[in-house]
Amino acid sequence: MVHLIVQLSKYIMIILFLIYTFLCFHLFKYPDKPKKQRHIYNLQRFYMFLIHLDGFLVLFVTTMDTKIIGFYIAQLVLFESIYLIYHKFYKNASELVLNNMVMMLCISMIILTRISFDKALRQFVFVLAGTIFAFLIPLIMQKGTMFRKLTWTYAGVGIVGLLSVLVVGVASRGAKLSLTFGPVSIQPSEFVKILFVFFIASMLYKSTDLKQLAITSGVSAVFVLILVASNDLGGALLYFFTYLVMIYVATKKFYIFAGGLAFVGLGMYAGYHLFSHVKNRIVAWLDPLSVIDKAGYQVCQSLFAIGTGGLFGFGLGQGLPNKIPIVSKDFIIAAISEEMGGIFAVCLIMVCVSCFLMIFNLSMQMKDAFYKYVALGLGSVYALQVLLTVGGSTKFIPMTGVTLPLVSYGGSSLLSTMIIFGMIQGMYIMQAAPEKRRNIDDKRRKDHETKNRQKQTAKEPGAQGSQQRRRQPAAGGKNSTKTQK
């Protein structure tokens, strides 16, 4: 009976997620129909909570652990609270971005609970903390006016944060990534990437001349080189490509982008010959089976999990995700593919794509050049993280150690991504406010014009005469009746 429930639930979950994903893109057909959009958003939330319920129902049936029921209820209360508070205080926020954020958190809670209940519980604590940031940041962005003026504050704090990891950071898998304070571990590069985007945006906002570009490039190189020195090659790639995209969009000069790609190729060639861990990762990428007992073990296990799971997966609790090293972080997409199916994993990637499209669309609509660059940079960070994670798990690119935003286990990654989503919502609200004011002004102007026309009509002699003529027959009718009597 349990096996039947598991198998039935996986197909239900796939169908529900297919519909949800379709609605993400179907929305773009109705840019000027708010009622239709509202209906689609409500449908998305309905399917999302059904997926959440389906996943935890299966986890409970397969384990019969009553803690899972309480954990599910706590999540449900939190997710509903997110919607209630956002709808009350931020009515101009993007509903699609909000839906996608909660959807990915639901999937994260399902798969992490499957892998390790303790990790899922710790992640839930970070979700609570991230929710506070997601609520406060839009308000701060609306009230704050100094963000574009803090150029060198962003650079200074960011560089100090990365240097602190290089000097006193804790090494993990050959790379210095985090600072440890007792039981708490923080990965500064996850937060510094936001400062990095704000630094470049504020520089490009001031000017895009050659001197300004040279200064921007020099300071950006300091960020990247510190990450390289810390052996955080995934972070270095993320920072560099974000810089490259922002510079290219600001200058519209393709040779800068092409030169940047050539520089990456040259850097990979040099890294292959200079750093043993870079060489191991490239060898594992080119031919993982040849080093399956060493550097290629992670990639091989990831590919085995994705391949054996097929289109529909084994069902929650029926696979072997814990055979993959660091499965809850770098290879979370492999665990999802194995148990929830390749179709489900592709839908998850497409939801990430819809998030990026919404952020990119926001960047195009922003009138303020500073926030236009900020939205572009944050969207690039998000899209590149998804690409690096999925690409590394599927052997499309070498493994980089970058996590999947909002889905993978990791407090720093989760908090930084929820901060990014809070900033995106803040910019949506800022962008919608002038339009809302214009609509109110247009309505007031039309009402004023209508009242003026009515007054002019009332003052016209012809209009008064016609009103008198309308009244005379009525009076005459009464008099004639009296005369006849």
BAMAR-895076 format. One record per residue (C-alpha): chain; residue in one letter; x negated, y negated, z. Coordinates in nm, 3 decimals. Layout:
<atoms>
A  a  X  Y  Z $
...
</atoms>
This chain:
<atoms>
A  m  0.000  0.000  0.000 $
A  v  -0.283  -0.241  0.087 $
A  h  -0.453  -0.170  -0.246 $
A  l  -0.128  -0.244  -0.431 $
A  i  -0.086  -0.577  -0.250 $
A  v  -0.447  -0.676  -0.328 $
A  q  -0.415  -0.589  -0.697 $
A  l  -0.079  -0.762  -0.734 $
A  s  -0.198  -1.075  -0.554 $
A  k  -0.502  -1.124  -0.777 $
A  y  -0.281  -1.144  -1.088 $
A  i  -0.041  -1.381  -0.915 $
A  m  -0.333  -1.600  -0.809 $
A  i  -0.476  -1.609  -1.161 $
A  i  -0.138  -1.702  -1.314 $
A  l  -0.082  -1.978  -1.058 $
A  f  -0.431  -2.119  -1.113 $
A  l  -0.389  -2.108  -1.492 $
A  i  -0.073  -2.318  -1.459 $
A  y  -0.244  -2.558  -1.218 $
A  t  -0.540  -2.601  -1.455 $
A  f  -0.311  -2.654  -1.755 $
A  l  -0.130  -2.930  -1.565 $
A  c  -0.463  -3.105  -1.496 $
A  f  -0.502  -3.172  -1.868 $
A  h  -0.132  -3.190  -1.956 $
A  l  -0.120  -3.506  -1.744 $
A  f  -0.325  -3.695  -2.002 $
A  k  -0.025  -3.683  -2.239 $
A  y  0.172  -3.914  -2.011 $
A  p  -0.049  -4.214  -1.926 $
A  d  0.247  -4.454  -1.907 $
A  k  0.514  -4.231  -1.753 $
A  p  0.477  -4.244  -1.373 $
A  k  0.790  -4.036  -1.306 $
A  k  0.663  -3.755  -1.528 $
A  q  0.320  -3.775  -1.366 $
A  r  0.473  -3.761  -1.018 $
A  h  0.665  -3.448  -1.113 $
A  i  0.345  -3.282  -1.240 $
A  y  0.154  -3.377  -0.924 $
A  n  0.426  -3.218  -0.710 $
A  l  0.412  -2.902  -0.921 $
A  q  0.036  -2.888  -0.877 $
A  r  0.068  -2.911  -0.501 $
A  f  0.330  -2.636  -0.502 $
A  y  0.107  -2.397  -0.700 $
A  m  -0.198  -2.494  -0.494 $
A  f  -0.036  -2.405  -0.163 $
A  l  0.094  -2.079  -0.311 $
A  i  -0.265  -1.987  -0.407 $
A  h  -0.379  -2.077  -0.057 $
A  l  -0.105  -1.864  0.099 $
A  d  -0.171  -1.573  -0.139 $
A  g  -0.543  -1.571  -0.060 $
A  f  -0.505  -1.571  0.318 $
A  l  -0.220  -1.321  0.307 $
A  v  -0.452  -1.075  0.130 $
A  l  -0.736  -1.147  0.372 $
A  f  -0.506  -1.074  0.665 $
A  v  -0.365  -0.756  0.509 $
A  t  -0.713  -0.619  0.434 $
A  t  -0.857  -0.699  0.779 $
A  m  -0.550  -0.717  1.010 $
A  d  -0.738  -0.988  1.201 $
A  t  -0.489  -1.226  1.366 $
A  k  -0.753  -1.503  1.377 $
A  i  -0.702  -1.542  1.003 $
A  i  -0.338  -1.644  1.057 $
A  g  -0.431  -1.917  1.304 $
A  f  -0.712  -2.034  1.076 $
A  y  -0.472  -2.053  0.781 $
A  i  -0.219  -2.259  0.982 $
A  a  -0.493  -2.502  1.094 $
A  q  -0.598  -2.554  0.731 $
A  l  -0.238  -2.603  0.621 $
A  v  -0.186  -2.872  0.885 $
A  l  -0.507  -3.050  0.779 $
A  f  -0.429  -3.042  0.407 $
A  e  -0.073  -3.166  0.462 $
A  s  -0.210  -3.442  0.685 $
A  i  -0.445  -3.552  0.407 $
A  y  -0.148  -3.598  0.174 $
A  l  0.068  -3.772  0.432 $
A  i  -0.199  -4.025  0.527 $
A  y  -0.311  -4.093  0.168 $
A  h  0.048  -4.143  0.052 $
A  k  0.116  -4.381  0.340 $
A  f  -0.197  -4.598  0.323 $
A  y  -0.336  -4.554  -0.032 $
A  k  -0.044  -4.551  -0.272 $
A  n  -0.264  -4.650  -0.567 $
A  a  -0.510  -4.362  -0.519 $
A  s  -0.550  -4.102  -0.793 $
A  e  -0.315  -3.811  -0.725 $
A  l  -0.506  -3.581  -0.961 $
A  v  -0.840  -3.643  -0.790 $
A  l  -0.672  -3.585  -0.452 $
A  n  -0.505  -3.264  -0.571 $
A  n  -0.828  -3.130  -0.717 $
A  m  -1.023  -3.209  -0.401 $
A  v  -0.775  -3.019  -0.183 $
A  m  -0.753  -2.737  -0.439 $
A  m  -1.128  -2.680  -0.428 $
A  l  -1.126  -2.694  -0.048 $
A  c  -0.854  -2.426  -0.048 $
A  i  -1.063  -2.200  -0.273 $
A  s  -1.370  -2.265  -0.059 $
A  m  -1.185  -2.164  0.258 $
A  i  -1.053  -1.846  0.093 $
A  i  -1.385  -1.721  -0.044 $
A  l  -1.592  -1.826  0.260 $
A  t  -1.348  -1.652  0.495 $
A  r  -1.390  -1.343  0.279 $
A  i  -1.771  -1.364  0.297 $
A  s  -1.808  -1.471  0.661 $
A  f  -1.537  -1.592  0.899 $
A  d  -1.796  -1.772  1.114 $
A  k  -1.929  -1.967  0.815 $
A  a  -1.575  -2.055  0.708 $
A  l  -1.499  -2.183  1.058 $
A  r  -1.812  -2.401  1.062 $
A  q  -1.728  -2.529  0.716 $
A  f  -1.378  -2.620  0.835 $
A  v  -1.531  -2.840  1.106 $
A  f  -1.723  -3.027  0.835 $
A  v  -1.401  -3.057  0.633 $
A  l  -1.243  -3.230  0.933 $
A  a  -1.537  -3.471  0.954 $
A  g  -1.535  -3.527  0.577 $
A  t  -1.163  -3.605  0.588 $
A  i  -1.232  -3.896  0.823 $
A  f  -1.487  -4.036  0.574 $
A  a  -1.246  -3.982  0.285 $
A  f  -0.986  -4.192  0.471 $
A  l  -1.214  -4.474  0.587 $
A  i  -1.426  -4.531  0.276 $
A  p  -1.147  -4.666  0.047 $
A  l  -1.058  -4.918  0.318 $
A  i  -1.422  -5.022  0.361 $
A  m  -1.465  -5.063  -0.015 $
A  q  -1.160  -5.289  -0.036 $
A  k  -1.281  -5.509  0.250 $
A  g  -1.653  -5.505  0.172 $
A  t  -1.805  -5.763  -0.064 $
A  m  -2.177  -5.708  -0.007 $
A  f  -2.231  -5.373  -0.182 $
A  r  -2.381  -5.519  -0.500 $
A  k  -2.625  -5.735  -0.298 $
A  l  -2.792  -5.456  -0.097 $
A  t  -3.020  -5.342  -0.380 $
A  w  -3.342  -5.302  -0.185 $
A  t  -3.165  -5.175  0.124 $
A  y  -3.043  -4.879  -0.082 $
A  a  -3.394  -4.819  -0.214 $
A  g  -3.568  -4.856  0.123 $
A  v  -3.330  -4.638  0.323 $
A  g  -3.323  -4.375  0.049 $
A  i  -3.701  -4.349  0.015 $
A  v  -3.749  -4.335  0.392 $
A  g  -3.489  -4.059  0.413 $
A  l  -3.664  -3.847  0.150 $
A  l  -4.009  -3.916  0.298 $
A  s  -3.892  -3.800  0.640 $
A  v  -3.804  -3.462  0.490 $
A  l  -4.140  -3.443  0.313 $
A  v  -4.330  -3.518  0.635 $
A  v  -4.134  -3.339  0.909 $
A  g  -3.875  -3.139  0.716 $
A  v  -3.809  -2.768  0.762 $
A  a  -3.916  -2.547  0.469 $
A  s  -3.658  -2.307  0.327 $
A  r  -3.736  -2.073  0.036 $
A  g  -4.048  -2.270  -0.045 $
A  a  -3.883  -2.613  -0.045 $
A  k  -3.851  -2.881  0.222 $
A  l  -3.483  -2.966  0.219 $
A  s  -3.357  -3.045  0.567 $
A  l  -3.418  -3.206  0.904 $
A  t  -3.327  -3.007  1.215 $
A  f  -3.189  -3.164  1.532 $
A  g  -3.126  -2.879  1.774 $
A  p  -2.847  -2.663  1.632 $
A  v  -2.766  -2.919  1.361 $
A  s  -2.942  -2.925  1.024 $
A  i  -2.906  -3.221  0.784 $
A  q  -3.008  -3.236  0.419 $
A  p  -3.084  -3.607  0.356 $
A  s  -3.114  -3.573  -0.023 $
A  e  -2.739  -3.503  -0.038 $
A  f  -2.667  -3.849  0.104 $
A  v  -2.960  -4.032  -0.053 $
A  k  -2.826  -3.948  -0.401 $
A  i  -2.535  -4.186  -0.326 $
A  l  -2.780  -4.463  -0.228 $
A  f  -2.976  -4.381  -0.544 $
A  v  -2.668  -4.442  -0.759 $
A  f  -2.587  -4.768  -0.579 $
A  f  -2.946  -4.887  -0.621 $
A  i  -2.947  -4.829  -0.998 $
A  a  -2.597  -4.978  -1.035 $
A  s  -2.693  -5.296  -0.849 $
A  m  -3.011  -5.333  -1.057 $
A  l  -2.828  -5.285  -1.388 $
A  y  -2.551  -5.519  -1.274 $
A  k  -2.803  -5.802  -1.238 $
A  s  -2.975  -5.749  -1.572 $
A  t  -3.069  -5.491  -1.834 $
A  d  -3.374  -5.670  -1.972 $
A  l  -3.709  -5.495  -2.010 $
A  k  -3.851  -5.620  -1.680 $
A  q  -3.547  -5.509  -1.481 $
A  l  -3.547  -5.168  -1.651 $
A  a  -3.917  -5.124  -1.573 $
A  i  -3.863  -5.200  -1.202 $
A  t  -3.559  -4.971  -1.190 $
A  s  -3.751  -4.691  -1.358 $
A  g  -4.050  -4.731  -1.128 $
A  v  -3.846  -4.714  -0.808 $
A  s  -3.639  -4.424  -0.945 $
A  a  -3.962  -4.239  -1.020 $
A  v  -4.058  -4.271  -0.652 $
A  f  -3.735  -4.094  -0.553 $
A  v  -3.793  -3.814  -0.804 $
A  l  -4.163  -3.766  -0.721 $
A  i  -4.090  -3.735  -0.348 $
A  l  -3.840  -3.459  -0.429 $
A  v  -4.096  -3.286  -0.651 $
A  a  -4.353  -3.306  -0.370 $
A  s  -4.096  -3.146  -0.138 $
A  n  -4.048  -2.866  -0.396 $
A  d  -3.681  -2.965  -0.426 $
A  l  -3.679  -2.925  -0.803 $
A  g  -3.300  -2.900  -0.828 $
A  g  -3.266  -3.232  -0.649 $
A  a  -3.535  -3.388  -0.868 $
A  l  -3.349  -3.280  -1.184 $
A  l  -3.022  -3.412  -1.044 $
A  y  -3.169  -3.753  -0.962 $
A  f  -3.357  -3.785  -1.289 $
A  f  -3.063  -3.698  -1.515 $
A  t  -2.836  -3.932  -1.318 $
A  y  -3.088  -4.212  -1.374 $
A  l  -3.112  -4.121  -1.742 $
A  v  -2.735  -4.128  -1.801 $
A  m  -2.689  -4.460  -1.622 $
A  i  -2.977  -4.627  -1.808 $
A  y  -2.855  -4.495  -2.144 $
A  v  -2.498  -4.618  -2.093 $
A  a  -2.618  -4.959  -1.973 $
A  t  -2.862  -5.015  -2.261 $
A  k  -2.696  -4.812  -2.543 $
A  k  -3.047  -4.712  -2.658 $
A  f  -3.063  -4.346  -2.755 $
A  y  -3.441  -4.335  -2.772 $
A  i  -3.451  -4.384  -2.394 $
A  f  -3.231  -4.077  -2.345 $
A  a  -3.432  -3.873  -2.597 $
A  g  -3.756  -3.979  -2.432 $
A  g  -3.618  -3.874  -2.095 $
A  l  -3.531  -3.528  -2.226 $
A  a  -3.880  -3.493  -2.370 $
A  f  -4.023  -3.595  -2.033 $
A  v  -3.817  -3.322  -1.861 $
A  g  -3.951  -3.064  -2.106 $
A  l  -4.306  -3.181  -2.042 $
A  g  -4.247  -3.172  -1.667 $
A  m  -4.116  -2.814  -1.682 $
A  y  -4.420  -2.709  -1.886 $
A  a  -4.655  -2.870  -1.633 $
A  g  -4.461  -2.726  -1.340 $
A  y  -4.479  -2.378  -1.492 $
A  h  -4.859  -2.391  -1.490 $
A  l  -4.906  -2.585  -1.164 $
A  f  -4.647  -2.440  -0.922 $
A  s  -4.601  -2.069  -0.862 $
A  h  -4.238  -2.102  -0.748 $
A  v  -4.151  -2.288  -1.070 $
A  k  -4.317  -2.015  -1.273 $
A  n  -4.124  -1.747  -1.084 $
A  r  -3.793  -1.919  -1.150 $
A  i  -3.862  -1.960  -1.520 $
A  v  -3.972  -1.596  -1.552 $
A  a  -3.656  -1.490  -1.365 $
A  w  -3.454  -1.699  -1.608 $
A  l  -3.615  -1.566  -1.924 $
A  d  -3.622  -1.198  -1.824 $
A  p  -3.475  -1.130  -1.478 $
A  l  -3.482  -0.751  -1.520 $
A  s  -3.860  -0.755  -1.555 $
A  v  -3.889  -0.899  -1.202 $
A  i  -3.571  -0.756  -1.052 $
A  d  -3.753  -0.650  -0.735 $
A  k  -3.888  -1.002  -0.678 $
A  a  -3.791  -1.336  -0.830 $
A  g  -3.522  -1.192  -1.055 $
A  y  -3.323  -1.014  -0.784 $
A  q  -3.082  -1.302  -0.715 $
A  v  -3.005  -1.369  -1.081 $
A  c  -2.960  -0.998  -1.158 $
A  q  -2.720  -0.947  -0.867 $
A  s  -2.526  -1.255  -0.975 $
A  l  -2.496  -1.128  -1.331 $
A  f  -2.396  -0.781  -1.210 $
A  a  -2.122  -0.933  -0.992 $
A  i  -1.986  -1.149  -1.274 $
A  g  -2.002  -0.863  -1.524 $
A  t  -1.843  -0.596  -1.306 $
A  g  -1.569  -0.831  -1.188 $
A  g  -1.455  -0.884  -1.545 $
A  l  -1.166  -1.110  -1.636 $
A  f  -0.941  -1.023  -1.342 $
A  g  -1.184  -0.933  -1.062 $
A  f  -1.170  -0.653  -0.807 $
A  g  -0.941  -0.842  -0.570 $
A  l  -1.026  -1.014  -0.242 $
A  g  -1.218  -0.785  -0.010 $
A  q  -1.285  -0.523  -0.278 $
A  g  -1.621  -0.641  -0.415 $
A  l  -1.975  -0.661  -0.276 $
A  p  -2.055  -1.034  -0.270 $
A  n  -2.289  -1.001  0.028 $
A  k  -2.531  -0.805  -0.191 $
A  i  -2.616  -1.138  -0.357 $
A  p  -2.873  -1.342  -0.159 $
A  i  -2.750  -1.688  -0.053 $
A  v  -2.411  -1.602  -0.203 $
A  s  -2.222  -1.859  0.006 $
A  k  -2.436  -2.145  -0.129 $
A  d  -2.615  -2.116  -0.463 $
A  f  -2.417  -1.821  -0.603 $
A  i  -2.064  -1.887  -0.480 $
A  i  -1.934  -1.880  -0.839 $
A  a  -2.059  -1.521  -0.873 $
A  a  -1.863  -1.413  -0.563 $
A  i  -1.550  -1.584  -0.699 $
A  s  -1.593  -1.414  -1.037 $
A  e  -1.644  -1.071  -0.882 $
A  e  -1.337  -1.069  -0.659 $
A  m  -1.101  -1.329  -0.806 $
A  g  -1.190  -1.276  -1.171 $
A  g  -1.369  -1.447  -1.457 $
A  i  -1.047  -1.622  -1.561 $
A  f  -1.012  -1.770  -1.213 $
A  a  -1.377  -1.885  -1.219 $
A  v  -1.332  -2.051  -1.560 $
A  c  -1.021  -2.229  -1.430 $
A  l  -1.225  -2.356  -1.136 $
A  i  -1.488  -2.492  -1.374 $
A  m  -1.217  -2.660  -1.583 $
A  v  -1.075  -2.825  -1.270 $
A  c  -1.425  -2.963  -1.208 $
A  v  -1.428  -3.087  -1.569 $
A  s  -1.094  -3.263  -1.517 $
A  c  -1.241  -3.436  -1.210 $
A  f  -1.535  -3.561  -1.415 $
A  l  -1.303  -3.683  -1.693 $
A  m  -1.097  -3.877  -1.440 $
A  i  -1.411  -4.036  -1.293 $
A  f  -1.547  -4.116  -1.639 $
A  n  -1.212  -4.266  -1.738 $
A  l  -1.222  -4.478  -1.423 $
A  s  -1.568  -4.602  -1.519 $
A  m  -1.436  -4.707  -1.861 $
A  q  -1.145  -4.897  -1.705 $
A  m  -1.336  -5.085  -1.434 $
A  k  -1.372  -5.455  -1.518 $
A  d  -1.646  -5.510  -1.261 $
A  a  -1.978  -5.399  -1.417 $
A  f  -2.125  -5.299  -1.079 $
A  y  -1.845  -5.057  -0.997 $
A  k  -1.840  -4.938  -1.357 $
A  y  -2.200  -4.819  -1.313 $
A  v  -2.126  -4.678  -0.967 $
A  a  -1.837  -4.468  -1.100 $
A  l  -2.051  -4.349  -1.391 $
A  g  -2.338  -4.256  -1.160 $
A  l  -2.122  -4.070  -0.907 $
A  g  -1.943  -3.888  -1.188 $
A  s  -2.278  -3.788  -1.338 $
A  v  -2.399  -3.658  -1.000 $
A  y  -2.086  -3.449  -0.965 $
A  a  -2.093  -3.311  -1.321 $
A  l  -2.465  -3.230  -1.306 $
A  q  -2.422  -3.043  -0.977 $
A  v  -2.151  -2.827  -1.133 $
A  l  -2.365  -2.765  -1.442 $
A  l  -2.677  -2.675  -1.243 $
A  t  -2.489  -2.440  -1.009 $
A  v  -2.285  -2.258  -1.272 $
A  g  -2.578  -2.256  -1.515 $
A  g  -2.814  -2.105  -1.258 $
A  s  -2.564  -1.834  -1.159 $
A  t  -2.499  -1.730  -1.520 $
A  k  -2.861  -1.751  -1.644 $
A  f  -2.772  -2.041  -1.870 $
A  i  -3.051  -2.245  -1.710 $
A  p  -3.318  -2.162  -1.450 $
A  m  -3.197  -2.136  -1.091 $
A  t  -3.223  -2.474  -0.916 $
A  g  -3.077  -2.419  -0.568 $
A  v  -2.801  -2.677  -0.618 $
A  t  -2.463  -2.597  -0.458 $
A  l  -2.113  -2.617  -0.608 $
A  p  -1.945  -2.935  -0.474 $
A  l  -1.662  -2.879  -0.223 $
A  v  -1.674  -2.500  -0.273 $
A  s  -2.017  -2.380  -0.158 $
A  y  -2.107  -2.347  0.209 $
A  g  -2.306  -2.638  0.350 $
A  g  -2.214  -2.931  0.571 $
A  s  -2.435  -3.194  0.408 $
A  s  -2.317  -3.106  0.058 $
A  l  -1.953  -3.108  0.165 $
A  l  -1.975  -3.439  0.352 $
A  s  -2.160  -3.615  0.069 $
A  t  -1.909  -3.490  -0.189 $
A  m  -1.611  -3.601  0.020 $
A  i  -1.778  -3.940  0.059 $
A  i  -1.814  -3.954  -0.321 $
A  f  -1.447  -3.865  -0.367 $
A  g  -1.354  -4.131  -0.111 $
A  m  -1.553  -4.387  -0.310 $
A  i  -1.382  -4.280  -0.632 $
A  q  -1.043  -4.325  -0.466 $
A  g  -1.154  -4.665  -0.337 $
A  m  -1.240  -4.773  -0.692 $
A  y  -0.907  -4.640  -0.822 $
A  i  -0.730  -4.855  -0.564 $
A  m  -0.945  -5.159  -0.651 $
A  q  -0.878  -5.110  -1.021 $
A  a  -0.502  -5.071  -0.968 $
A  a  -0.466  -5.376  -0.740 $
A  p  -0.517  -5.648  -1.010 $
A  e  -0.281  -5.464  -1.244 $
A  k  -0.021  -5.443  -0.968 $
A  r  -0.062  -5.816  -0.899 $
A  r  -0.022  -5.890  -1.272 $
A  n  0.300  -5.688  -1.282 $
A  i  0.435  -5.877  -0.978 $
A  d  0.339  -6.213  -1.134 $
A  d  0.503  -6.114  -1.464 $
A  k  0.823  -6.019  -1.283 $
A  r  0.826  -6.345  -1.088 $
A  r  0.767  -6.544  -1.406 $
A  k  1.049  -6.365  -1.587 $
A  d  1.285  -6.420  -1.294 $
A  h  1.192  -6.789  -1.286 $
A  e  1.252  -6.825  -1.661 $
A  t  1.589  -6.651  -1.631 $
A  k  1.699  -6.887  -1.351 $
A  n  1.590  -7.192  -1.554 $
A  r  1.789  -7.074  -1.855 $
A  q  2.095  -7.023  -1.637 $
A  k  2.060  -7.375  -1.492 $
A  q  2.021  -7.528  -1.839 $
A  t  2.325  -7.340  -1.965 $
A  a  2.532  -7.461  -1.669 $
A  k  2.433  -7.828  -1.736 $
A  e  2.526  -7.826  -2.108 $
A  p  2.852  -8.025  -2.183 $
A  g  2.978  -7.763  -2.424 $
A  a  2.943  -7.499  -2.158 $
A  q  3.141  -7.712  -1.906 $
A  g  3.415  -7.782  -2.163 $
A  s  3.450  -7.415  -2.245 $
A  q  3.481  -7.339  -1.874 $
A  q  3.759  -7.603  -1.840 $
A  r  3.940  -7.464  -2.143 $
A  r  3.925  -7.118  -1.991 $
A  r  4.090  -7.251  -1.672 $
A  q  4.370  -7.454  -1.848 $
A  p  4.574  -7.164  -1.991 $
A  a  4.591  -7.005  -1.651 $
A  a  4.719  -7.327  -1.491 $
A  g  4.960  -7.393  -1.780 $
A  g  5.098  -7.045  -1.753 $
A  k  5.195  -7.101  -1.391 $
A  n  5.363  -7.439  -1.466 $
A  s  5.559  -7.302  -1.761 $
A  t  5.686  -7.023  -1.546 $
A  k  5.811  -7.270  -1.285 $
A  t  5.981  -7.484  -1.560 $
A  q  6.166  -7.186  -1.701 $
A  k  6.293  -7.100  -1.356 $
</atoms>
